[in-house]
Amino acid sequence: MEQLAQLVREVERVVTAPYVPSLQGLYDLLQQGCLSSIELWALCKPCQVGLIADVLVDALSRSRVAAPLIAAFASTRAARDAILERHPVILDNFLEKAVNGESEYDSACIAFFKSPLPDGFVPPARIAVFISKLVSAMVANPCVDTVAPIHALIAGLKGSPRVLDDIPTETMSGLQTEFTKTLRNLDDHMGNILCLSTFAQIATARLAEPHNQHGSERQWLLNIRHFFGPKRGIKTLDLVVLRVILACSSSCNLGPQDAATSIRLAVDIADAIEPAQKQAWVASNSAKISKLCEKAAKDGLDHGIQKMAIVFLHALLPAQSLSSQLRGLGLRTLLSNDSHETLELISPQLITRLAGSLATTGEPATREIVAFVLGTFKGSEWKNMQSLATLRLAHLVLAGLRELDLEATGFNLNSSINPLRQAVGETIEHFPRTPSESQCSNSAICTSQLCMMQNRLFLSLMALYNTFSLKKNGGDIMMESFLFKVEDSLPDVRCGFSTTSPASHGGSFSLPETSRSSSTRIDRNWRAGITNVFMQNAQTHHDNMMRKIEETCFDLERRCEDVEGPLRIVEEERDRYALEAQHLRERTEELIKELKEKSDEVDAARRTSSEHLTEFGHEHTRLEQLLQEQYSHRDDLMRSIETLRFDLQEQQNRSENAIVSERDKNRSKELELMATITAKDDQVEELQEELVKMRSMYEQTCQTLAQASEENSNARETSGSLELELAGATQSLERFKLMNAENEDRISDLVGLTAQKDDQISLLLAREQDLRKELGSLETSVEQQASEHEKLQSAFQQSEVRSQAEIEKLNREAENQASRTANQISKQKAENQRLQADMQAAALEAANDAQSKDKRIHHLERKVQALRDERAAKAREFSEAQQHIGRLMGVMGFSSNAPESTPKHQRTRSNPYQTPAARSPQPISEDEDEDEDETQPQSSQYMPTGPTPKRPRSNHKTTAARAPSASSATMIRKSPPAATRSARRPLAAAAGNSPAKIPSSSGWKSSQVGAVPDTPAQENVAENRLQNLDLDMDLEFSKEFLFSSTAFTGSNERAEGQ
């Protein structure tokens, strides 16, 4: 009530402001919970509905809250009609924006269609497109939020069947198909009820002849009506009743308001079911009906849910078939003191229907309803909001009474007509009532509306009185037409707000006209002139001030709406970014710590990898065996679990079969006992009826006896007084005595008969006691069987729980074992990966070391070969010198001592002081040359083409020239030791560059051949052999020696070339 008062004050402030008002306060008030009070506000202040409509439409271009406010007020039919009457194009504009993707206008469009469109209003053509958009949104996200708008729109269009007929068949067919899919797939209480209620609204709409161009019924409409017809009507009603029972139970997951709304939707669905299907369901589902009645009458149930459950029961079943408790709850629901809550919760059509249903239960309910209406009419003198709501409720209740068929009910209406006649007689002299104020400013209600509702309620009471009189005394049929004439001729009492136009309501001010007279004319009334000037200046200042106030209001509203929003967004983003930065810093620190820990772990792993490398193979094998054992153990566990599950299933099936059979036996015994009890009850009732009859006969006999005794006493008195006077009447006296004797005999017979009946009654009572004892024993046996059944069921549940616990335990053990095994496997895999990575790193490092050593060896070999070549050159020079000396000695006469018989090719001179390093190798054969050519690409990759690090760049040509000799030396080292050697030639016939090969040098070179690294194992052998050599032998020669030897060799080569 307080929210309604705040809404009334805020709306009045907006419509009476002398300038363009701010709508933010009204919007905030509606957001706080006053949205449901708009209907009651329109009831209390109908004079301001048109004004607020103009203000909201005018503010659409200036305020962002105008569209949501229009959507809120358009949900009320009076405000919606006022908006469409004054601005008919607004609905089409809203539909255009909604269809073009501006979703904020969807709620406004749906609000315009929540109630039937006004008569004469031409519906826009975009309705079908808007429905298709809503259906597409529901298909994309099927839920309550997307189904509810379509339901609200279809429920409003139900009252405008012409609009539904104009919607294309493709649109309605798509709606029916998608709603059927949603109803089949959506597992939601509220969503299913909304889908069925939407189909119910379409099925009960008064559409045109449902035929297509081929003459057959439209398929989409036929599919919808299948839900409520013979095909699926019983299933639909069964589902709806179950949903209502769930809404009334404590296990429902909906809120009280949503639960009450679902029951209200269930009423619409139940109304759409065909009567034959409804009767068939009621006849075969007495258990569900009793369950629903029990839930509805339960104490502690929410008032809103209980009221809607009572309404649903009265809509589903005849009121006479309900219990007195439910009928009493229905009366308390209808005649509640809180009229506001009743009007918000129950629609007007359901209130009228509930009143008519309760009135059919009997004359007491009708009398109570009439008393409520009369009390409301008499107490409506208080000018407050509660009086208007109560008047509205009384008018709806009275409409339900007027629809009652009194001839079919056959009630005695004497107790209801008398107070009605008295109330009509008391208030007819004050009819019609007129308001005391012309405008309802600063008032909670509109007095004109109050007077109008009081006059209409009085006319309704007159019509009801005429109906009751027509039932009792024939009434006056002309009275009805007279009442209609009176209602049409009532004075049109309007509030001052209703006649206020928006232009004059704005409080605009007109500027005074400036004087157009000649300035030369002298005005003698200077005081009046000064007064006019002051008045004009004051008016101008007032207009400027009002304009400044308006601009200030606009600026304030713009700042409040436009400035604070981005600032709040920026602050929220700043806080969010700061929080994210803090989280990131913390995460970075954690990652750094983890990185350090991981690096330490990696170092430790690297240190320990060499130790674990040898143990890895055995551990891996052991883990594989363990894994195989775990797999086999898991398979055994799975087989045992399957066996246990199969045994448990068999045991459960046997238990279920035993329970079913026991339940059937108990049910059959219970039915037999119920039949026996029913027969016994019938016998008891018959005996009680006979007892009642006997008692009535006994009472009649006692009355006859008393009358006879009185007559006897009177006769005796009369005979005593008339003995002296009527002596001649002896015969008549004797006859009278005879008659008295006969009466006494009859009385004695009746007394005997009464004694016999008393005996029969005592026998019947004893038999009844025996039957009650037998019934008690049967009930005891039934209770014992029920307890045994419960014990069996509890034992079965305990065994099932134990079996389930064992199965879960086994599953957990198997899962734990599998997880442990998986963890060990993952750890071992990780360890293997780390070890493999370490092994790869070690292998790579070893390969790099071997490559570097190989390069070092080849480098040293090249140096050694260069030194050998130099020494061979020196040896050739020395041999040439010896030959030259020999020739000189021969010329000088020293050749006579030499043996002439020796061939020239066998003459050799040996130097006993020649070292093996100075001896030159023999020439290589042709086969060896071919092998050298074949292996040249393989050996070339290890020989750099540039100068050695210890030779100057000027000697590059000499190095290139000596490369073939180095290759030849390499091939000699690779050649087998048993290779054929060429014959030795004389020194004079030998070439200058082909010195004789010394065996010791070739033997040394052959020993070096085995030092060539071919495999990693041979690398170690070669490396061990090279350790015995002086790898730094190049340091033994100085730079001068190398340069001199190189220069000497070069000069010698040039000399040989010449």
Secondary structure, 3 states (H helix, E strand, C coil): CHHHHHHHHHHHHHHCCCCCCCCHHHHHHHHCCHHHHHHHHHHHCHHHHHHHHHHHHHHHHCCCCHHHHHHHHHCCHHHHHHHHHHCCCHHHHHHHHHHCCCHHHHHHHHHHCCCCCCCCCCCCCCHHHHHHHHHHHHHHCCCHHHHHHHHHHHHHHCCCHHHHHHCCHHHHHHHHHHHHHHHHHCCCHHHHHHHHHHHHHHHCCCCCCCECCCCCECHHHHHHHHCCCCCCHHHHHHHHHHHHHHHHCCCCCCCHHHHHHHHHHHHHHHHHCCHHHHHHHHHHCHHHHHHHHHHHCCCCCCHHHHHHHHHHHHHHCCHHHCCHHHHHHHHHHHCCCCHHHHHHHCCHHHHHHHHHHHHCCCHHHHHHHHHHHHHHHHHHHCCCHHHHHHHHHHHHHHHHHHCCCHHHHCCCCHHHHHHHHHHHHHHHHHCCCCCCCCCCCCCCCCHHHHHHHHHHHHHHHHHHHHHHHHHHHCCCCHHHHHHHHHHHCCCCCCCCCCCCCHHHHCCCCCCCCCCCCCCCCCCCCHHHHHHHHHHHHHHHHHHHHHHHHHHHHHHHHHHHHHCHHHHHHHHHHHHHHHHHHHHHHHHHHHHHHHHHHHHHHHHHHHHHHHHHHHHHHHHHHHHHHHHHHHHHHHHHHHHHHHHHHHHHHHHHHHHHHHHHHHHHHHHHHHHHHHHHHHHHHHHHHHHHHHHHHHHHHHHHHHHHHHHHHHHHHHHHHHHHHHCCCCHHHHHHHHHHHHHHHHHHHHHHHHHHHHHHHHHHHHHHHHHHHHHHHHHHHHHHHHHHHHHHHHHHHHHHHHHHHHHHHHHHHHHHHHHHHHHHHHHHHHHHHHHHHHHHHHHHHHHHHHHHHHHHHHHHHHHHHHHHHHHHHHHHHHHHHHHHHHHHHHHHHHHCCCCCCCCCCCCHHHCCCCCCCCCHHHCECCCCCHHHHHHHHHHHHHHHCCCCCCCCCCCCHHHHHHHHHHHHHHHHHHHHHHCCCCCCCCCCCCCCCCCCCCCCECHHHHHHHHHHHCCCCCCHHHHHHHHHHHCCCCCCHHHHCCHHHHHHHHHHHHHHHHHHHC
